[in-house]
Amino acid sequence: MIGATVMVNGTQNGTITDMDGNFTIQAQTGDVLRVFYVGYTESLVTIDGKSEKKIILKENTEMIDEVVVVGYGTQKKSDVTGAMVSIGDKELSARPVSNAFEAMQGKAAGVDIRTSDRPGEMGDVFIRGTRSLTASSSPLYVVDGVPLNGTVGKTPEEDLNGLSNSRGGVLESLNPSDIESVEILKDASATAIYGSRGANGVVLITTKKGKDGRFTVNYSGSVSIDEIKDRTTWMSAGEYLEWRRWAYYYRDSSVYPRGDQPTQANDKAIFNGDNDPYAWNNIMKGWSGGTWDGSKVSTTDWTKYVTQTGITTEHTVSGSGGNEKNQSYVSFGWLNNKGTIKGQDYNRYTAKVSNDLKLTNWLSLGATVNATYSIQNYGMSNDGGTTSGPNSAYAAATRNLVYAVPYDDEGSRIEYPGADSKIKTVVDEWQYSKDERKVFRALGSFYAQFNLGKIWKPLEGLSYKVNFGPDFRYYRRGMFNDAESVNREGVNYASLTKSTDFSWTLDNLLYYNKSIGKHDFGFTLLQTATQYEYESNYMAAEGIPLSSSLWNALSTTNISALKSWDSSLTEKQLLSYMGRINYTYNGRYMLTASVRRDGASQLAEGYKWSTFPSVALGWRIDQEEFFKELPWISQLKLRLGYGVTGNSAIAPYSTKGAIASLFYPFGSSPTAGYVGYESQLADGAITLANQKLGWEKTKQWNLGIDFGFLNGRVSGIFDIYTSRTSDLLMLQSIPSLTGYMATYNNIGETKNFGYDLTLNLVPIKTRDLEWNIGLNAAYTKNEIVSLANGKQDDISNGWFIGESVNVIYDYESAGIWKEEDAAEMAKFNANGHNFQVGMARPADQNDDYKIDANDDRKIIGHTDPRWTLGIGSNITYKGWELGIQLYGRMDYTYNTGGVWVGGRYNVRSYDYYNENNKNAEYQKPIFDEGGKDAYYYVLGFKNGSYLKIRNISLGYTFPGKMLKGTGLSNLKLYAQCKNPGMVFSHIDFIDMDTYSNTYNSGLTFGLNVTF
């Protein structure tokens, strides 16, 4: 048995067993060895002078059942009545990641975790889909019992309106190596104890603490080497030149020759030969033989000027130990992530300290502090840009013309390669566009617990716990775009944002546990208060005289006036009361019931408070007498739950009347006037205050079964659920005669239906060889039941009764117009259209030969995946371990945007219409700066389903006998391959995991050492 603690009783002299269960310890004859391990009965062995001892630990039937964290407490997993999934330290550390959710992807049924390859960012998280139309779909995060309220990585508007945002996130500030377990509460019977904040699920994060035993030191480190991969195949210079010639031909065939019949004179006009001689010289290589040969033209790979080998190193040193009275844990971590795109990197420094003291048999104290300081260089930014350009250097590089060259004969950068005034060079862009974000965050959890039964015998089973959780965050963002940047034209731009937010939660908890014969009772009473304060300031200016000053010289000495500025202070509070009862009869029948009452300050007077009840039943069928004759069934539990949760994710002060300042010329100076609404003002689009704005509520039923067969060789969980969300918090249009255009209101209803399956298989299990297969799959479907006007669709917002929340409502593709369609096409053109053979053909739904937005648009598909799937396989043989992880999303529609037909920017290699390819998949190109084929995008609606190989890993744990005399108790080496490829994808030019044409792929090498 590996990892059992062996101590000389009454001393700090101790050790832990190695992989083979062996140990060595210095002890005297007569000393007593104390041997213990979680889930086994402690053993006391007296030393009798022999140099070797064989010690056998017996399973503790009371402890063998895994203990999991639930809201405001813990529970044996067999007694849990709600829908939840638990992921332990071993699974979280299976592969090195920068945040815990990366490790969880594909391992939790019903939890969809998006991917972000940008250093320092975490993808969005959805638990059982989307319920609300406009309010947040993000879950509540609770770290060591403290609900988090911070805004790391979000703008003030995104946080205060509860909007989800992939930038940063609450878990980015935690070192994954410091996390002991993550429990995800999915159904309302489990999340209702968090009331207003549990509507989208709850993520309970428990960080590591000290344990009873000798002090151990652990080091984990890894290095990852990544390269950016592009699933898009871009045109070569020869292909692009021909494509653009066709674009000019289809613009005006009387002036320009066919794309396959070029002339030098036309090429010089088409490709601005007089304005960029270097690009023209490259084109002339194709004419060097007298006739055109596009293969002789050099292709410039602009992406190589913005990409690099990404290297990530991660180091964590931790120490843990203690005795029955005092347990401590401390760790320090450093993550250094250099991105695969130049200008993108992330450095994070973490520290954690935890101490638990048992001062007396009736008083325990504990404190945990997690601190993080991070610096993120976000990379190229188009904030404050004077063009509607790309938002990343890689995207900018793919727009640059492949026949143009980056430098002139003197080695100087050509600002507009190809002489197009809208296509700036991307060379050195990472030096001209900077977006630096610094964050310091400290999370605390401090508690005192009083066992009142130890103070006075009649109170046995009663305990009181007070828990205080502060959360402080400082955020600074400096952004600078030089005049030379891709997204600027002639003048630079700088901005500086600083913000702090501080929140605290104070919990007062009473617990009472009592057993009477076969009856087990557990009562929990809670009173909790949360206060949140957010303060920010912002300034921006153009024309900074010295570019090297970046955002650090926004003063009257350097600039005449700020372009924009802002400051704000926001406060909100939440007061709550909760009661819960857990009842078990004879270890077979379970009842959990709770009621919580929340009061939110941001809602209207008289509507601030609401009540959220829940109830759940459980039946351990495997404990019934009639099941004792079925030994092949090791576990069978039925669960049924119902609960109500709420959502108050509305900006503070939305229920208060607001005004905007409007300055009028009066005398020699402007004088402020005040209006309720003025759309022309930056902050003038004010909503009418709704004095009756209340809670959005979700009612959910959940039916589940936990099963295990053949002594755990087959086990799993299956849940089926349905929910209804009513009184949706929505922005409603109102008549302008009120003086306003919109107000927030409780209107509309949605419903969800779905099921989750977690299946664990152990096909092979011998002494040396074990094969484990894990599969989780989830189906979820949301539907709009009613809207602001009852059962009437809201077309302007894309909301439709009986359809999914997020859909594509547009024209359906009927392919492209072909020559044989000439007669049919003429009927459309007679009604005002200008269709041509080779253009995209939208479907005419009502057959009136008109393409009309009111009659011919339809729902193309839903954009939320119906299915998410994770598959993992792990084989261990002695010390070797081989694993593979797959993840996928199925049954949804993705808008790829089609292929823009303007013929201007660089373009991917695709099957386009021309005189030699009349049965093409996509339309013909037509050179036009605004795009001449208005319906080209209808060809871009695709099935987004995919299954991706996320990770392949190989590791080796050294046996204990090899480590004797080294001072090490554990040593593991491993190597992993990240994102090696797709199993299948219906879209071959986009990575549907990142929703981008690029993704990172590479190798990781690491080790774990315990001293």
DAUR-V316572 format. One line per field, one symbol per residue. burial: b if it has 9 or more other C-alpha atoms within 8 Angstrom, else e. A space follows every 50 residues. Layout:
burial=???
This chain:
burial=ebbbbbbbeeeeebbbbbbbbeeeeeeeeebbbbbbbebbbbeebbbeee eeeeeebeebeebbbeebbbbeebbbbebebbbbbbbbbebbbeeeebbb bbbbbbbbbbbbbbbbeebbbbbbbbbbbbbbbebbbbbbbbbbbbbbeb bbebeeebbbbbbbbbbbbbbbbbbbebbbbbbbbbbbbbbbbbbbbbbb bbbbbbbebbbbbbebbbbbbbbbbbbbeebbeebebbbbbbbbbbbbbb bebeebbbbeebeeebbbebebbeebebbbebbbbbbeeeebbbeebebb ebbebbbbbbbbbbbbbbbbbbbeebbbbbbbbbbbbbbbbbbbbbbbbb bbbbbbbbbeebbbbbbbbbbbbbbbbbbbbbeebeeebbbbbbbbbbbb bbbbbbbbeeeebbebbbbeeebbbbbebbebbbbbbbbbbbbbbbbbbb bbbbeeeebbbbbbbbbbbbbbbbbbbbbbbbbbbbbbbebbbbbbbbbb bbbbbbbbbbbbbeeeeebbbbbbbbbbbbbbbbbbbbbbbbebeeeeeb beebeeebbeebeebeeeeebbbbbbbbbbbbbbbebbbbbbbbbbbbbb bbbbeebbbbbbbbbbbbbbbbbbeebbeeeebbbbbbbbbbbbbbbbbb bbebbeebbbebeeeeeeebeeeebbbbeeeeebbbbbbbeebbbbbbbb bbbbbbbbbbbbbbbbbbbbbbbbbbbbbbebebeeeeebbbbbbbbbbb bbbbbbbbbbbbbebeeebbbbbbbbbbbbbbbbbbbeeeebbbeeebbb bebbbbbbbbbbbebbbbeebbeebebbbeeeeebebbbbbbbbeeeeeb beeeebbebbbbbebbbbbbbbbbbbbebbbbbbbbbbbbbbbbbebbbb bbbebbbeeeebbbeeebebbbbbbbbbeebbbeebbbbbbbbbbbbbbb bbbbbbbbbbeebeeeebbbbbbbbbbbbbebeebbbeebbbbbebbbbb bbbbbbbbbbb
